[in-house]
Amino acid sequence: MFDIHAPDHMQVWVAQTDEIRARGGIGWSDANDGYWVVVGYEDAVAAAKNWQVFSARHDPTGGDPRARGISIPPYEFPLILSESDPPRQQKLRLLEIPFFQPSKIRDQIAVVQGHVDACIDTMAGREEVDLFRDYAMPLVSLTSMALVGIDTAHWQDYTLAAHRGGPSSSLDISQDTERVHAMLLDMARERRASPQGDITSALVTGEVMGEKLRDDEVVSMLSALVLGGFDTTSSLITSALIWLSDNRERHADLASDDALATSAVHEFLRMWPPSLGGARNVVEDTVLGGQAMKDGDRVFLSWAAANRDPDMFPDPHRVMLDRPNAKDSLTFGMGVHRCLGMDLARLMARLSIQTLLRRHPQFCVIREKCVPYRSKGLVAGWSAVPASLG
């Protein structure tokens, strides 16, 4: 049975979703009170764009039992931006959009490159390094926190809640999250008193539909920006580096050719999406891909499976660094909830990959020591990626 929380999900999801695809493209899972599983590219796009029927809204009070957000089961802490629908969702999004415009991303190139070089410098001379803990995670943390306005000296305090290494109890995770929320709340209150030019200041001073955001709403949006970015982008970088360690033929080309490296990042995103998918809540009877669905049903849109739809991506299980349409993957979602930070994530991935290949072309991942990320249902990645730099 398809179950995003099954212990072996990362080992079986490709076979399971291929089987669903062979049976028509939409399957049913009895896990977590039951939900539809959408694996086809066209069906996933259609549902993601039709927010009027496939809602992302989350009502944690239970006032609307259909409004259970984008996670299966629902998140304990609602995500204000990701788990709302237009028009409010679009108004919330407008507060963050200015910080992710192309000109702003270009301004980040030197900043990101500086973080990349600094992380590599700290690994110099060591017999063994961890490409997750020593490279991908600090790079992503420093970049994301600076954008939001958090003092980067405290980056390790935030990453503990985002990505624990190895098994941990739900109580530990909850306590970590609450501690980070408290730190974000303190920062938000500081910005209310003394605004600066960062995202936090924009959130605390801006208005949505004529009202200021509440403290808990600001914290929710900041948490999604910081903690969500840590997980996903660091997972992308480490997955790419593991593959590159095993496939060395085009290292020199990737290191020197920005266009090829950009294309490769698109393909790595297609093959190993850090975010496996997202749930939606059916709010009226409908038909998707020939499958009837009822008001109140839940639907899991599998970005990962849609990215391997052979009708969209020929030979989908093979990595093609110059695949012409890899940029059309659904790794960053689709529709009104398409990820705002996708260009920054791609930039961090490209610079981190190219710089490591230039400075340490003989790097080698120690595969038998790699530790997969413990299941969180929607995020795939690694908790440890030991390597030698050569």
N, C-alpha and C positions, 0 to 999 in steps of 0.2 A: 504493500500500500504506500502511495506517495505521502510522505510526512516530512515537512521541512525541519522538524525537530528530532527526527529519528537519529540515533547515534551514527548510523552508517549513511546518512543522507548524502554526504559529499562523495561517497564512493558509488552510489547507485542512481543519482538523479539523472545522469545522461541516459542510461538505459531505460529508466522509468518514463522519462518524458518522450523518448523516441517511441516507446510502446504506445503512449497516449496519442502521439502524432499519427502513428499507423492506424489507430482506431478512429481517427476523425479530427483530432486536434484539441478536444476538450474532454477532460476526465473528471471523475469525482473522487474525493478523498474523504474517508470517515473520520480522519484525525481532527481533534479540536472542534468538535461539534459539527464537522462537515463543511466542505467548501469545494467549489469548482476549481479545476486547474487548467489554465489556458497556456498552451505551449506554442501556438502558431503565431508568426510575426504579424500577419494582417489582423488577426483577432485581437492580439494584445494591443496593437495600435488603435484599433476601433474602440475598444473598451477604455483605454487610457484617455482618449480624446473626448469621450462621451461622459463627462463628469456629471451631467444631469441625471443619468441613469446609474452609472457606476461611481458612487460617491466615496470620497476619502474622509468624510467628516467623522469626528470622534466626539461623542458626548459621554464623558466619564461618569456623569451623574446617573446615567441610565434612563434619562428622560425620553430619549429616542433609542429603543433597543436595536435599531438597525445601524446606528451611528457608532461603529466599532473601530474606525480608523484604518490604518494601512498595515497593521501587524496582526498576525495570527499566532497566539491569542493577542488581544489588545494590549498595547503598552500600558504600564502602570503610570507613566508620566506622559500625558498627551503632547504631541508635537503640534504646536499651534499653527505653523505654516503648512506643513505637509499634511496635516489632518484637518483641513478645512476646505471648503468649496468656494468658488466665486459667488458673489462679488467680493466678499471679505478676503478671501485668499489672494486675489489679485492686488487688493489694496495693501495687504501685508507685504507682498512680494515687492511692491514699488519702493518700499523703504530700503531694501537691500540691493536692488538692481544697479544703482549708480556705482557701487563698489566692484561690480563684475563686468563693466563695460570693457570692450577691447582695449581702449586706451589705458585703463587701469591695470589690465593684465600685462600689457607691454611694460608698464612702469614696474611691475613685479619681477621682470626677468633678472635684473641685477641682484635684487634681494634674494630670490630663490637660488641663483647661482652662488651667491655668497654662503648661504646655508649649506648647499651641497658640498662646496669646497671645505667648509669648516668641519662637516661631519666626516668627510674622507680623511682630513688631516688628523682627527682624533683616533682614527683606526690605524694610522701608519705605524709600522714596526711591530704589530702584534701578530703572533703566530696564527691565531684564530679570532675571527670577529663574528658578530651576529648582524646580518644585513637587515634584519627587522629592527632589533633594539638599538643598534649602533648607527643605523643609516636611515632607513625609510621612516621610522617613527619620529626621531628627533627632527628630521627635515620637514616633515608634514606638520608636526606640532609647532615648530618655531614659525613657519610661514603662516599657518592658520591663526595662531594666537596674535601675531603682530597685526594681521588684518583686522581682527576684531577689536584689538586695543588692550589685550592682556599682557602684563609684564612677562616676557619670555623667560625670565630667570626662574619662573615657577612651572615650567612646562611639564616636568615629571609629575607634579601633583595632579595635573589634569589627565595625563595619559593613563594613570592607574585606573581611573574609572572607565576610560574608553576601551582599554584592551588589557585585561589581566592575562598574564602568562600562566597556562595550566589551569586545572580545575579550581573552582572557587564556589562558595555557597552563594545562593541568591541573596542572603542577608549581607554578605560582604559587598556584592555588587550594588545593592540598594544603598548601603551606607556610603560607598564611594560616590555614587551619583548624588546623593543628598549633600555630601560635602562639597562637591563641585558646584552644585546649584547654589549653595550658600556663598561660595566665593564669587560666582557670577552675579548674584544679587547684590553683594557688597559693591562690586564694580559698577553695576547699573545705577545704584544710588549715588555713587561718586560722580558719575557722568550727569546725572540729573542736576546735581549742584554745580558742576563745572564741565560743560560739554566740550568735546574735542572733535577732531575730524575723522573719527572712526565709526565703524558700524554700530557699536554700542550706543554712541551719542545719537546717531540717526534714529535708533529704535526708541530711545527714551524721550527724545524731543519731538518725534514725528506723531502724526495723527492718522487714525484709520477710521473712516466713516464718521469723522467729527469727534472722535474720542482718543485720548492718550491711551497707550497700552498699559495694562496693569503690570505690576512687578513680575507676576508669575508668567505672563505672556512674553515679556522681554527675556526672562531666564530660559524659557522654552526655546525661543528662536536662537539665542546665543548657544545653548547647549547643542542644538542640531548643527549649527555651523562649526562648532569646535569639535565636539566628540564624534559627530558623524563623519567629519572630514578626516579625523585621525584614522579611524577604522578603514574607510574605503580606499583612500589614496595610498596609504601604506601597504594595504593588501595588494593593490594593483602593482606597485613597484616590486614587491618581493616575488609575486607570481611571475612577473616578467623576467626578473633576474634568475630565478630558478630555471626557467626554460632556456634562457640565453647561456647559462652555464653548461647545459647539455647540448646546445646547438650553436657552435662557434663559427660556422662558415662565413657569416656576414658581419662579424663584429667590427671589422675595420670600416666597412661601408656605413654601418649604423653610427659609429663614432664620429664620422666626418660629414655625413649627409643629413642635414636637418630635415629635408623633405621625406627621405626614407624613414628616419627616426619618428617623424610625426605619423606617418602611415603605420609604422609598426606599433606605436602606442594605441592607435585606433584598433588594430587587430588584437593586441593583448587585451584591450577592454572588451572586445567581442568574445574572445575565448574564455577569459576568466573574469567575469564581472564581479566586483566585490559585493555589490548588492544583487542578490539572486532574483529579487522580484518584490512585488508589493501587493497588498490586498486591496480590494474595493468592496463596497457594500451595495447590493442591488436594491434600489429604492422604488422600482416599479417593475411589473412583469415585462419581460423582454425576451428577445432571441439573439444569441451571439453565435456566429459560426454554425448556424443550424441547430443549436442547442437551446431549448426553452429554459429560462431561468425565472424564478419567482421573487416577488418583493420580499426582502428579508434574507435572501441567499447571500453567502459570501463567495468571493472570487479571488483566487490567487493568480496574478499576472506574472508568469515566469519570464522575466527578462532574459535569464540565462538560456532557457530553452528556445525562446524566440530568436536569440542570437545564433542559434544553430539550426534554424529552419532552412532546409536545402532549397526550398522555393525562392528564398531571398539570398542565401549565401551558399553557392555551390561548394560541394566537398566541405561541409561545415565543420567537421571535426579536425581539419588540418589547418595548421598555422601558415598563413600566407602574408608575409610582411608587407607586400605591396598590393594586397587585396583592394580592388578599386572602390568597393562600396562598404568597407569596414566601418567608415565613419557613420553609417546609417544604423549601427547597432542600437539596441534599446537599453544599454547599460546605464545611461543617465535618465532613463524614463522617457515619457512622451506626454505631450499635451500640457495642460496648465501647470503640472508639477515637475516639468523637466528641470533637472538640476541646474541651479544658477552658477554653481562653482565648477562646472565641467571644464571650462577653458583653463582655469587655474590648476585643476587636477592634472590635465593633460600636460601642462607646462612643467609641473613638478616631476611628472613621470619621465618626460623626454630628457630634461636636463640631468636628472639623477642617473638615468641609464647611460646617456652619452658620456657623461663625465667619468663614471666608473669604468666604462670601456676604454676611455682614453688614458686614464691614470693607472688603471690596474687591469690591463687586457688579459692577464692570465688568471683572473679571479676564478675560484672554483667552489661551488656550493657543495657542502658535505651532506648529501641527500639523506643518509641514514640517521642524521641527527636533527633533521627538520621536524618541527612540531606543528601540525595543523591547528588552526584556530578552533578552540572549543565551540561547539554549535551555539549560535545565537539565532538560528532560524533564517535570518535574512542576510547575514554577512558571511562571506567566505574569505579565508586568508590564512595567515600563518602567525604563530606566536613566537617561533624561533626559526631562524634560517642561518645556521652556522656556515662559515665559509673561510677559505684562505684567500688572501689577496694576491698570492704568487710573487 
